[in-house]
């Protein structure tokens, strides 16, 4: 930032406590426009001021700056195809933890991927490859569905799940699918209602009209399922069958489902403002 830029920034921050709402609105809008580079200065002013009202104003401006940065990141991720599920989940988690760094998450996923890769070879069948993934995810690293209530927000935050190895079905499925992507295995998410599952896709498998060899339940230690079991599950819940309940969904679909689940968790946990703000992350710009 230039010297003139620093002077403008200091002047803007000083005007944040102006009692005139019109002045405050103009100043806050300009600070939001300047973006993340002004956050350290705002935080420094927050620390030294003894005025609670000014602290609240600074907090609101920082929150808006961080959300706008996050929204741009999410829009960019979507326009790029939304293939890197870990990065999409990182953006969602950053809504809750603005200081979160992607590289720390990436290192953890890469370590698990390397362990699995060392045991894979082209001679293995699809089922045997899935068994290798299951062994490392569930037996070695002890990933499992959390016993906490479904509306606990941490179950939908990838950093928390990678730290505790406990998460919601959609988060366990997301981690499984991301590992498969990095291992070049054709395992994709399936947007089944009430439970998130995966499928093993094979374009040369013609016994199934959708070329799906089998399904995988990531929240049940990677157990393998057939189409009939998924259909029975829907009938039990009295949910009408739709074709897209059984076919691969996109990475964007998975992250949108994750956001909707987290939004519900915030709402049920007494954080309606977070739920509303998170909803805006889904909306197209």
C-alpha positions as CSV (number, residue, x, y, z in Angstrom):
1,X,0.0,0.0,0.0
2,X,1.3,3.5,-0.9
3,X,1.9,6.3,1.6
4,X,-1.3,8.0,0.3
5,X,-3.1,4.7,0.7
6,X,-2.0,4.4,4.3
7,X,-3.1,8.0,5.0
8,X,-6.5,7.3,3.4
9,X,-6.9,4.1,5.5
10,X,-6.1,5.9,8.7
11,X,-8.6,8.6,7.9
12,X,-11.3,6.1,7.1
13,X,-10.7,4.1,10.3
14,X,-10.9,7.3,12.3
15,X,-14.2,8.2,10.7
16,X,-15.7,4.8,11.7
17,X,-16.8,6.4,15.0
18,X,-18.6,9.3,13.3
19,X,-22.1,9.6,14.7
20,X,-23.5,10.5,11.3
21,X,-24.9,7.2,9.9
22,X,-24.4,8.4,6.3
23,X,-20.8,9.1,6.9
24,X,-20.3,5.7,8.6
25,X,-22.1,3.9,5.7
26,X,-19.8,5.6,3.2
27,X,-16.7,4.9,5.2
28,X,-17.5,1.2,5.9
29,X,-18.4,0.7,2.2
30,X,-15.0,2.1,1.2
31,X,-13.2,-0.1,3.7
32,X,-15.1,-3.2,2.4
33,X,-14.2,-2.2,-1.1
34,X,-10.5,-2.1,-0.2
35,X,-10.7,-5.7,0.9
36,X,-8.6,-8.0,3.1
37,X,-5.4,-5.9,3.1
38,X,-7.1,-3.5,5.5
39,X,-8.1,-6.1,8.1
40,X,-4.8,-6.0,10.1
41,X,-5.2,-2.2,10.5
42,X,-8.8,-2.6,11.6
43,X,-7.8,-5.3,14.1
44,X,-5.1,-3.1,15.5
45,X,-7.6,-0.3,16.0
46,X,-10.0,-2.7,17.7
47,X,-7.3,-3.7,20.2
48,X,-6.4,-0.2,21.3
49,X,-9.8,1.4,21.4
50,X,-11.7,1.5,24.7
51,X,-15.0,2.3,22.9
52,X,-17.3,-0.8,22.7
53,X,-19.5,0.8,20.0
54,X,-16.4,1.3,17.8
55,X,-15.3,-2.2,18.4
56,X,-18.7,-3.5,17.2
57,X,-18.5,-1.4,14.1
58,X,-15.0,-2.6,13.3
59,X,-16.1,-6.2,13.8
60,X,-19.0,-5.8,11.4
61,X,-16.7,-4.3,8.7
62,X,-14.2,-7.1,9.1
63,X,-16.9,-9.7,8.9
64,X,-18.3,-8.2,5.6
65,X,-14.8,-8.0,4.1
66,X,-14.1,-11.7,5.0
67,X,-17.4,-12.8,3.6
68,X,-16.9,-11.0,0.3
69,X,-13.5,-12.6,0.0
70,X,-15.0,-16.0,0.7
71,X,-17.8,-15.4,-1.8
72,X,-15.4,-14.5,-4.5
73,X,-13.4,-17.6,-3.7
74,X,-16.5,-19.8,-3.9
75,X,-17.6,-18.3,-7.2
76,X,-14.2,-18.8,-8.6
77,X,-14.1,-22.4,-7.4
78,X,-17.5,-23.1,-9.0
79,X,-16.6,-21.5,-12.3
80,X,-13.5,-23.6,-12.4
81,X,-15.6,-26.8,-12.3
82,X,-15.6,-27.5,-8.6
83,X,-13.5,-30.6,-8.9
84,X,-11.3,-30.1,-5.9
85,X,-13.7,-31.1,-3.1
86,X,-11.2,-30.4,-0.3
87,X,-10.8,-26.8,-1.5
88,X,-14.6,-26.4,-1.6
89,X,-14.9,-27.8,1.9
90,X,-12.0,-25.5,3.0
91,X,-14.0,-22.4,1.8
92,X,-17.0,-23.6,3.7
93,X,-15.0,-24.1,6.9
94,X,-13.4,-20.7,6.4
95,X,-16.8,-19.2,6.9
96,X,-16.5,-20.4,10.5
97,X,-12.7,-20.1,10.9
98,X,-11.6,-17.1,8.8
99,X,-7.9,-17.7,9.5
100,X,-7.9,-21.3,8.4
101,X,-5.2,-22.3,5.9
102,X,-5.7,-24.7,3.0
103,X,-2.2,-26.1,3.0
104,X,-2.6,-27.7,6.5
105,X,-5.7,-29.6,5.3
106,X,-4.0,-30.5,2.1
107,X,-1.0,-32.1,3.9
108,X,-3.3,-34.3,5.9
109,X,-5.2,-35.5,2.9
110,X,-2.0,-36.1,0.9
111,X,-0.6,-38.2,3.7
112,X,-3.7,-40.5,3.7
113,X,-3.6,-40.6,-0.1
114,X,0.1,-41.7,-0.1
115,X,-0.6,-44.5,2.3
116,X,-3.4,-45.8,0.1
117,X,-1.5,-45.3,-3.1
118,X,1.3,-47.5,-1.9
119,X,-1.1,-50.4,-1.6
120,X,-2.9,-50.0,-4.9
121,X,-2.0,-51.6,-8.2
122,X,-3.7,-52.2,-11.5
123,X,-4.2,-55.9,-10.8
124,X,-6.8,-55.2,-8.1
125,X,-10.5,-55.3,-8.8
126,X,-12.7,-52.3,-8.1
127,X,-13.9,-54.0,-5.0
128,X,-10.4,-54.7,-3.8
129,X,-9.4,-51.1,-4.4
130,X,-12.3,-49.9,-2.2
131,X,-11.3,-52.4,0.5
132,X,-7.8,-50.8,0.5
133,X,-9.3,-47.3,0.9
134,X,-11.6,-48.6,3.7
135,X,-8.7,-50.2,5.5
136,X,-6.7,-46.9,5.8
137,X,-9.7,-44.6,6.4
138,X,-11.6,-46.7,8.9
139,X,-9.1,-49.2,10.4
140,X,-5.9,-47.1,10.5
141,X,-7.2,-43.5,10.8
142,X,-10.4,-44.5,12.6
143,X,-12.7,-42.2,10.6
144,X,-16.3,-42.7,11.7
145,X,-19.8,-41.1,11.8
146,X,-20.0,-38.9,14.9
147,X,-22.4,-39.7,17.7
148,X,-23.0,-36.0,18.3
149,X,-26.4,-34.5,17.3
150,X,-26.7,-33.9,13.5
151,X,-27.1,-30.2,14.1
152,X,-23.6,-29.8,15.6
153,X,-21.9,-27.4,13.2
154,X,-18.4,-28.9,13.7
155,X,-19.5,-32.1,11.9
156,X,-19.7,-30.2,8.6
157,X,-16.3,-28.4,9.0
158,X,-13.5,-30.2,7.2
159,X,-10.7,-29.1,9.6
160,X,-12.6,-30.3,12.6
161,X,-13.3,-33.7,10.9
162,X,-9.7,-34.2,9.9
163,X,-8.6,-33.4,13.5
164,X,-11.1,-35.6,15.3
165,X,-11.8,-38.3,12.5
166,X,-15.5,-37.9,13.3
167,X,-18.0,-36.2,11.0
168,X,-21.3,-36.2,9.2
169,X,-22.1,-38.6,6.4
170,X,-21.7,-35.9,3.7
171,X,-18.3,-34.8,5.2
172,X,-17.0,-38.4,5.4
173,X,-18.2,-39.0,1.8
174,X,-16.6,-35.8,0.7
175,X,-13.2,-36.9,2.1
176,X,-13.6,-40.3,0.6
177,X,-14.5,-38.9,-2.8
178,X,-11.6,-36.4,-2.7
179,X,-9.1,-39.2,-1.9
180,X,-10.5,-41.3,-4.8
181,X,-10.1,-38.3,-7.2
182,X,-6.5,-37.9,-6.2
183,X,-6.0,-41.6,-6.7
184,X,-7.7,-41.5,-10.2
185,X,-10.4,-43.8,-9.1
186,X,-13.9,-43.3,-10.5
187,X,-15.7,-42.9,-7.2
188,X,-18.3,-40.1,-7.1
189,X,-20.8,-38.7,-4.7
190,X,-24.5,-39.6,-5.0
191,X,-27.2,-37.2,-3.7
192,X,-29.3,-39.8,-1.9
193,X,-31.9,-38.2,0.5
194,X,-31.2,-38.6,4.2
195,X,-27.9,-40.2,3.6
196,X,-24.9,-39.4,1.4
197,X,-23.4,-42.3,-0.5
198,X,-20.8,-42.9,-3.2
199,X,-20.8,-44.9,-6.4
200,X,-18.1,-46.7,-8.3
201,X,-18.6,-45.8,-12.0
202,X,-17.4,-48.0,-14.9
203,X,-18.3,-46.9,-18.4
204,X,-17.7,-50.5,-19.6
205,X,-20.1,-52.0,-17.1
206,X,-23.3,-52.5,-19.1
207,X,-25.4,-54.5,-16.6
208,X,-26.5,-51.2,-15.1
209,X,-28.0,-48.5,-17.3
210,X,-25.9,-45.9,-15.4
211,X,-22.7,-47.9,-15.5
212,X,-22.4,-48.2,-11.8
213,X,-20.7,-51.2,-10.4
214,X,-21.8,-50.7,-6.8
215,X,-22.5,-48.1,-4.1
216,X,-20.4,-47.2,-1.0
217,X,-21.7,-46.1,2.3
218,X,-18.9,-43.8,3.8
219,X,-20.7,-43.5,7.1
220,X,-20.8,-47.2,7.6
221,X,-17.1,-48.0,7.3
222,X,-17.3,-48.0,3.5
223,X,-19.8,-50.9,3.3
224,X,-20.7,-51.9,-0.3
225,X,-24.4,-51.6,-1.4
226,X,-26.4,-52.5,-4.4
227,X,-29.1,-50.5,-6.2
228,X,-31.9,-52.6,-4.5
229,X,-30.6,-51.6,-1.1
230,X,-30.8,-48.0,-2.0
231,X,-34.3,-48.4,-3.3
232,X,-35.4,-50.3,-0.2
233,X,-33.9,-47.4,1.9
234,X,-36.1,-44.9,0.0
235,X,-39.2,-47.1,0.3
236,X,-38.7,-47.4,4.0
237,X,-38.6,-43.6,4.3
238,X,-41.6,-43.3,1.9
239,X,-39.6,-41.1,-0.5
240,X,-40.5,-41.3,-4.2
241,X,-37.6,-42.6,-6.4
242,X,-36.0,-40.1,-8.8
243,X,-33.2,-41.1,-11.2
244,X,-30.7,-38.6,-9.8
245,X,-30.9,-40.2,-6.4
246,X,-28.9,-43.1,-7.9
247,X,-26.4,-41.4,-10.3
248,X,-23.2,-39.5,-9.8
249,X,-23.5,-35.8,-8.7
250,X,-21.0,-33.0,-9.2
251,X,-18.5,-31.6,-6.8
252,X,-20.6,-28.4,-6.7
253,X,-23.7,-30.5,-5.7
254,X,-21.7,-32.0,-2.8
255,X,-20.5,-28.6,-1.5
256,X,-24.0,-27.1,-1.9
257,X,-25.4,-30.0,0.2
258,X,-22.7,-29.4,2.8
259,X,-23.6,-25.8,3.0
260,X,-27.3,-26.5,3.4
261,X,-26.5,-29.0,6.2
262,X,-24.3,-26.5,7.9
263,X,-26.9,-23.8,7.6
264,X,-29.5,-26.1,9.2
265,X,-27.0,-26.9,12.0
266,X,-26.4,-23.2,12.7
267,X,-30.2,-22.6,12.8
268,X,-30.8,-25.5,15.2
269,X,-27.8,-24.4,17.4
270,X,-29.2,-21.0,18.0
271,X,-27.1,-19.1,15.4
272,X,-29.7,-17.8,13.0
273,X,-27.5,-14.9,11.8
274,X,-24.7,-17.3,10.7
275,X,-27.4,-19.5,9.0
276,X,-28.7,-16.5,7.0
277,X,-25.2,-15.3,6.1
278,X,-24.2,-18.8,5.0
279,X,-27.3,-19.0,2.8
280,X,-25.9,-16.0,0.9
281,X,-22.8,-18.0,0.1
282,X,-25.0,-20.3,-2.1
283,X,-26.6,-17.5,-4.1
284,X,-25.2,-16.7,-7.5
285,X,-23.6,-13.3,-8.1
